[in-house]
Amino acid sequence: MANLVIKNGIVYDPLNNINGEKKDIAIKNGIIAEKGNGGKVIDASGMIIMPGGVDIHSHIAGSKVNSGRFLRPEDHRKEGIKKTKITRSGTGYSVPSTWVTGYKYAVMGWTTVAEPATPPLKTRHTHEEFNDIPIIDKCCFPVFGNNWFVLDYISEGDMDKLAAYIAWLLRACKGYAVKLVNPGGVENWGWGKNVDSLDDMVLHFEVTPRQIINSLGEANERLGLPHTIHVHGNNLGHPGVYKITKETFKAVQGMKSHKSRKTFMHFTHLHFNAYGGTGWKDFGSEAAELADYLNQHDNISFDVGQAIYGDTTTMTGDGPWEYALQGIVSAMGWGTKGGFKWINGQVEAECGSGVVPYIFSPKNPVNAVQWAIGLELMLHFKDPWRSFLTSDHPNGGPFVNYPNVISWLMSKEARKELLGKSHKNATQKTTLGDLDREYTLNEICIITRAGTAKCLGMTNKGHLGVGATGDIAIYNLTPEEKDPKKIAKAFSQAAYTIKDGVIVAKDGEIIVAPMGQIIWNDVKLPKNIENALMEDLKKKWSAYYSVNLANYPIEEHELINSAPITINAK
Ligand SMILES: [Zn+2]
């Protein structure tokens, strides 16, 4: 691998307490080194340097993403990349094809992305697509919150088997973290029902969402997994949902994290769970209340799931929500007679899903408030190490809009301008217009790479210290720049994106497109516990599944650039 020295740039490396200092960065054999010797030199005069972006939550691969591609041929007319000597051709704005996904992230200076919801049974598909997404490193989170083995072990109070099952499933799926989607609600949806409180029962299992969250969290910490449980809360998207969101925050107070971190839960795309009101007519924001709570309790992190005006494709493992959303969209008169197109699915013994096209319009009173809520959360909440930039791609909007969100966070003027173009409810029903805070570049660096890498427990990413992976973004921006348009432009097209010490993109052009790694947690269990679990799985498997247990686990050779992290569970 190439050696490289980057000279004269202004460096942001918050994990190493470097906040906008002129400093040279050397890379040797793909890793950040003390000093450079030989190799290529980049003169980064007048530019800023950050670690490569680390996206903590973006739906880029797998069966539901692919269903979205099938459902939206019109999305593929919007943007295309032509075949060159280096790049393959591809299309898509909100559901881009695999190759295009890698190129677009790399052009923006992002080098690692977490696919946050893979149905375990369909994770082979996720990895097949990972194998076709170039440049960026990837990992995926299998969904656990409605899985029958999980529900059985919780109802039996068998925490040992629950932890062992998580370890086994992560290994079988080559997964990275434990995802929960509407815990309990998606299983009930199989019976046409949902859950409305943390203490509603999951039918036939006699467990509650509260028990599912706490038990999976406890097992996650017991195994010593690098990331916390990653939770998509109950009742997402509905007016008044903030109440159950706050209950969920309270439910994990006092739960013990393992030693390497303080947080016990990551609450994802919080904006969708911060809605007030009792219906769409009095729909409002409770962002300030939730942010205040989180400001006072340091065991929860979140990402925002910022809504972005425009056309997108929503997709989630929350089947009942997507069913509700297609009803809403249909009632709005979109699409043809008989409703707007949508997909709902259920995966045997594991989870569900849905896909619905959506347009966030600034003129729509609800959408305008949704847009404002995301920014309110990010501006009210004080600790950038626990609040991260996402758009829940593509749910709030496509990830290519991150540069705009950055400009809104950094510029009150930019927010004011868009607030002026939004429905008056965004001004009247939220506090956004009163918020003066402007993010610094150091804070942007935390919410897009340093903090996300730390939250994921990826210790060699998100910083530029000696020994870190040589993933770097250089932006054509000076620390003094205040023009939001110039800020957005700089972040949309890195001057240089460097992956493992190699320049992969320069000024919007892909230079070379190597395959990144697929990172997963290989959790080793004591032999006796592993054996007991396997006995149990064999006994129940044929009753639960139409596939053979022997065909279920994904073999390591099926992954291009498999990068397991070994964890020895006690
Ligand atoms: Zn999501």
Residues whose N, C-alpha, C, O or C-beta is under 5 A from the ligand:
A	BS01	ZN	D392
